Amino acid sequence: MNSESLKKLPLNPEVNVRYIKLGEGGKWESECIEKNIIRFGFGTYKEERFKLCMARRWDELAKQFIADGKNQSTANRFTKETRLFFESDATTVWITFVGEYFYWGILESAPPERYFDGDGVSRKIAGGWRNTDINGEVLTKDRLSGALTKLAAYRGTSCSVDVSDYVIRRINGQKLPEVERAIEVSKKMNESVQELMKLLIPEDFEILVELVFSTSGWRRLGQLGKTQKFLDLDLILPTTNERACVQIKSSTTSAQLAEYIEQMDEVGLFKRMFYIFHSGEAVTEDERVHTIGPSELADLIIDAGLTSWLINKVK
């Protein structure tokens, strides 16, 4: 995206937002995203119809749709969608969904061109399609309002968006004041949980970690801290029969982690290790090892509803 496009977009009415489906059944999605274009059909490749669109003779275009067998209402809708695509400028943000991702872009000023395969026309997206906000945060359906994601089920080609202010805010990386306050509270809660963890004795910290895993579906095999010399938990995930070892440390280093990885290789029983700690650091490039430090562990404790358990243990 060029530098101009990276600037924050003004809220409506300065900017319009329009949804477009990239081909019937999404057949053009991959091509459009890869080539950074929007393809548009409605027979606009036909020479006569293309000339009408370029000349902005929309009444005559509507008559052509009626001649094709469309009723007046449908002909008017097709004509409007075509006009908005051909006349679109930098004041319109085009959005679409491809898989689980939300994409947005602004069309270049160059007019549409007839597409080489004889199916409609195309226009280039200035700087390319983006599936992130201007701060680089990825935009996926699970992180967007249902008022917006419902458009993915729209059966037509394109339509206006009735939550355009929300779309612009999300593209700009702006959140509602209520959301900002909730994020700040969540951040403080995470920090508080990290401090509380450090007050636990090692035995209670191990129990807490076991509770976190049990709430996510993992089951313990053997007694806590009594399974193998190099591990604290021997776990299995019943849904997949995946087995993992867990090493729990109050304080640790990357060098200490490396030693445990060597021991895991010697045992040869596990293909996955979780390395949990609340102080220090542990870094490895071994893809079999998932390190969970204080911040991530605090989030897991909160999500598992174990905050009260933690408070009661240290108060």
N, C-alpha and C positions, 0 to 999 in steps of 0.2 A: 504494500500500500504506500502510495506516495505521501510526502510530508503534509500536503494539504488535507488529504483524506484522513490522516491520523488525528486531526484536530477534533475536539469535542463537537458533536452535532447539536445544533440548536433544537429546542423542543418545538412542537407544533405551535402555531400554524406554519412556521417557516419551512419545516421539513415534512414531507408526506412519507408514509410507509405503505408499501404495497407487497403483498404476498404473491409468489408465482410458483406454480407446479412445473417442474422441468420435464415436460413431456408426459404423455398419457401413461399412467402407471409408473411414472418416474424413469421412463426409458432413456431420457437424456441426462439424467443426474450426473453420472460419472464423467461423461464427456464435458458437460458444462463446467463442473468444478475444476477439472483438469485443464481445460482451455481458457478458463476465466471468462466465460461468455454466458449470455442468456439466449436460448433458442426459443422461437415463438412460431406457432403454426397458423391455424385458421386459413390455410391456402394462400398465405402471403407470398409464397415463392412464385406463383403464377404471374406472368409478366403484366397482364392487364390489372390484376388486383394490386400488385406491388406498385405500379404507377399511380393508382388511385390513392394508396396510402402515402406515398412520397409527396403527392400533390395536395394532401390533406382534404380530399374530396370524400368526406365521411358519409354524406347522404347517399352518394352513389354506391359506396361500399355496402351500406345497409341493404340497398336494393339487390345487390349481388347475393347477399346471404339469403334474402327472401327467395330469389330465383333458384337458390340451391335447395329450397324446400323448408327453410326455417320460418317459424312464425315471427310476427313483428317483435314480440318481447325478446326472443332469443337473438334475432338479428340485431336489435339495439344493444343487447349485452355484448355480443361478439364485437360489434363495431366500437363500443366504448373501450373494451379491453385492448383492442388493436390500437386505437387512437392513443391511449395512455402509454402504451409501450413505445410507439413510434415517436411520440412527442416528449417522452421522459427526459428530464435534464437533471442537474446536480441537486435539485430540491427534492428529489424522490429517492428514498432508500428502498432497495428491493431485498426481500428476505425470502428464505426457503428453508426446508428441512431435508437433510439427506441422512438417512439412517437415524442415529440418535443425536446428530449435530445440527445446530442452528447456524445458518450462513447468512451473511449480509453483504451488500455492495451497492455502489453507485455507478450508473452507466456512464461511459465516456460520451463526449458530445458528438462523436461521429455518428452519422445516420445508420440505420439497419442495412445489412447486406443480405442478398439472397444466398441461402446456404447451399453449399456445393452438392449435397445429396438430393436436392430438389424438394426438400421437406421444410418449408417455412423460411424464416430469416433469422439473423443473429445480430447481437450487439455485444461489444466488449465491456467488461467490468473494469472500471478505473482502479488500477493497482491490484486487481484480483479479488476473488471471493475471500472472505474472512470468516472463521468460526470462533473467533475470540473477541473480547471487548478491546478497547484501545489500550488497556493495561496488560493485555496478553492473557487474561483469564479465559479458559476454554468455555464455550457456551453450549451446554448439552440440555436435552429435554428435561432430564431429572432435576435440573437446577433453574428451571424457568416456570413461570406461572402457567397453569392449565388454560387460562384465558388466551394465551398465545399459542401453546402447543396444540390446541384443538384445530388450528389451521392445517396441520399436517393431514387431517382427514378431509379437507376441502376437496370436492369432486370436480370443481371447475378448473380453469387455467390460471386466473389471477383474480385478486380481490383486494379491496381496501382493508386496512387493519384498524379495528376499533379500540385497540390498546396501544396506539402509536407512541404516546408519551412514555409508557412502560418500556417499549422496545428501545426508544432513544436513550432512556436512562441506563438500560442494561448494556447497550453498545458503548455508552460513555463510561461504564464502570461505576455508575452512581447507584446508590441504594436508598430506599426510603428511610427517613429518620428513625422510624420504628425498628427497621432492620439493623441500622447502624448501632442503635442502642443495644439490641439483642446480641450483636456480634461483640460489642465491648464487654457486656456482662459475661458472655461465654469465654472471652479471653481471660477475664479476671478469675472466673471459676477454674479454668485450666491451670492458671498460675497457683491458685490456692491449693488445688489437689496435688500439684507437684511438691509444694512445701509440706503438705500433710504426709505424703508418701515417705519423705525423708525421716519422719518421726517414728516410723514403724520399726520394730525389731525385725531381724532377718526372717524369723519364722512366720511372723504375721505378713510380711511382704510377700513371701512365697504363697501363702494362702490367698492373698488378694489376687495375685497373678493367676492362680488356678481358677478362682471364681470368674475372672475375666474370660478365660478360655472356655469354661463350662457354659457360660451364657451365649457363646457364639457357636455351640454345637460340638466342641471337642470334648472327648472323654479321656480321663486319666487311666493309665494302665500301671498298676503297682502303687506302692506307697509314696507319698510326697517325700522327695529328697532321698529315697532309699532304693532307687531303681538301678542306676549305674553310677560309677564314681564321677563321670564327667557330666552328668545331667541331673536336673532337679525334677523334671516332669517327663514322663513318657506318655504321649498322647496319640489318640486315634480319632479320625473324623469318620463317623459311621456311614455317612452318605456316600463316601468315596473310598473308604478303607485306607485313606492316606495316613501314614504314621509319621510323627515328628517328635523330635526331642526339644526340650526347653531348658535353657540354662538361665538362672535368675541371679543377678548380682546387684547388691546395693550400690557399690561403686566399682568401676572397671576401667580398662584401657583397651586399645586396639590390639596391643601385644598379647594381652590375656585372652582376648577373643581368638586370636590366631592359634593359641595353644589348644583351645577347646575344639577348633575345627580339625586340627591334627588328630585329636583323640576320637572325634567322630569318624574320621577316615579309618582309623585303626579298628574301631568297633564294626563298621561296615553295615550297620543295621538300619540306619536312617538316611533318607535322601533330603531331609529338610530339618533345619534348626531355627528355633526362635531364640534370640538372645535378648533378654530383658534386663534393664537397669534403670535406676533413677538418678544416678550421679556419674560424672565422668563422661567418657565418649568411647564409642566402639564402631570402627569403620572397616569394612571389608568389601572386596569386589567379588567374593564368592556368591554366585547367584542362588545357592542352596540356603543361604543364611539370611534371615530377616531380622534385622536389629530393630528393637523397639525401645527408644529412649524416653526420657521423662515427659516431653510434650505429647508424643503420640500415645503413650501409656495413659496419661491423664485423660485424653479424649476417650479412650476405650473404657476407662473406669466410669466416666460420666455417662457415656452411651449405654453402659451395662446397668446403670442405676445403682452403682456401688458407692456413691459418694457418702450416703448416710452410714454405711458399714465402716467406711474409712474414718469418718468423724468420730464414731463411737469407739473405735479402737485407740484413738490417740487423745481423746478429750480427758 
